Amino acid sequence: QVQLVESGGGLVQAGGSLRLSCAASGRTFSRAAMGWFRQAPGKEREFVGAISWGGSSTYYADSVKGRFSISRDNAKSTVYLEMNSLKPEDTAVYYCAAKRGGTTVQVMGIDVDYWGQGTQVTVSS
């Protein structure tokens, strides 16, 4: 069993930055591919970024490529999402997700085992 708790969301002006954290409990974190997703009001949940269990591979949605960066610290059982050059269209609830023993491809396909509760990010224009 893995529990995920996101933090770091908030209100920021366009062009600003935020760093989200996702703290995981459970022994399987280091072998889990991790991902970030977001859901804006009235829209479906969408993939933002994914990272392999060892941290060597990362993938991003085209909409955030070059602005967002995902990383992980397996010693701290935490995955991060660094968000720069934020735009109003980045406003959404951001969710962390985990796939036990899985791959980034599975995470990108929203084939995950666990979800966090989400953290709100609001970007003002």
C-alpha positions in Angstrom: 0.0 0.0 0.0 1.3 3.5 -0.9 -0.2 6.7 0.3 0.6 10.0 -1.5 0.3 13.5 0.0 0.8 16.5 -2.2 1.8 20.0 -1.0 3.2 23.2 -2.3 0.2 24.5 -4.3 -1.0 28.1 -4.0 -1.7 31.3 -5.8 1.0 32.8 -8.0 1.1 35.5 -10.7 1.7 34.6 -14.3 5.4 34.1 -15.0 6.0 32.9 -11.5 7.2 29.6 -10.1 6.0 26.9 -7.7 7.4 23.6 -6.5 5.0 20.9 -5.7 6.0 17.9 -3.5 4.5 14.5 -3.2 5.4 12.5 -0.1 4.9 8.8 -0.3 4.6 6.3 2.5 5.1 2.6 1.9 8.1 0.4 1.0 7.4 0.2 -2.7 8.1 3.9 -3.5 11.6 3.4 -4.8 10.3 0.8 -7.3 7.4 2.9 -8.4 7.2 5.0 -11.5 5.7 8.3 -10.5 3.7 11.0 -12.3 1.9 14.3 -12.0 -1.5 15.0 -13.5 -3.8 18.0 -13.4 -7.5 18.7 -13.7 -9.0 22.0 -14.5 -12.7 22.8 -13.8 -14.9 21.2 -16.4 -12.0 19.4 -18.0 -10.7 15.8 -17.9 -7.6 14.9 -15.9 -4.5 15.2 -18.0 -1.0 14.0 -17.9 1.7 16.5 -16.9 4.9 14.5 -16.4 6.4 11.2 -15.3 9.6 9.9 -13.9 11.0 6.4 -13.8 11.7 4.6 -10.5 15.4 5.3 -10.7 14.9 8.9 -11.9 16.9 8.5 -15.1 13.9 8.9 -17.5 11.4 11.8 -17.5 8.6 12.6 -19.9 6.4 15.7 -20.2 3.2 16.8 -21.8 3.9 19.2 -24.7 2.1 21.9 -22.9 4.6 22.0 -20.1 7.8 20.9 -21.8 10.6 23.3 -21.1 8.8 25.0 -18.2 8.2 22.1 -15.8 10.7 19.6 -14.3 10.0 16.4 -12.4 12.5 14.9 -10.0 12.5 12.4 -7.1 14.5 11.7 -4.0 14.0 8.0 -3.2 15.8 8.4 0.2 13.0 10.8 1.2 10.2 9.0 -0.7 9.3 12.2 -2.4 8.7 13.3 -5.9 8.8 17.0 -7.0 7.3 19.1 -9.8 9.2 22.3 -10.4 6.9 24.7 -12.3 8.4 27.8 -13.9 7.0 30.5 -16.3 3.5 29.7 -15.1 0.5 30.6 -17.2 -3.1 31.1 -16.3 -3.9 28.0 -18.2 -1.8 26.0 -15.8 -4.5 26.6 -13.2 -5.8 23.2 -12.0 -5.7 20.8 -9.2 -2.5 18.8 -9.4 -2.3 15.2 -8.5 0.5 12.8 -7.8 0.3 9.2 -8.9 2.2 6.0 -8.5 2.5 2.8 -10.5 4.1 -0.1 -8.5 6.9 -1.7 -10.4 5.7 0.1 -13.4 7.0 2.2 -16.2 6.7 5.8 -17.3 4.7 4.6 -20.3 2.1 3.1 -18.0 1.9 6.3 -16.0 1.6 8.4 -19.2 -1.4 6.2 -20.1 -3.0 6.9 -16.7 -2.4 3.3 -15.7 -1.6 3.9 -12.1 -2.2 2.2 -8.8 -2.4 5.2 -6.4 -3.5 8.8 -6.4 -2.9 11.6 -4.0 -5.6 13.9 -2.8 -4.5 16.8 -5.0 -3.2 20.4 -4.4 -4.7 23.5 -6.0 -2.5 25.7 -8.2 -4.0 29.0 -9.3 -2.1 31.3 -11.7 -3.5 34.9 -12.0 -3.0 37.0 -15.1 
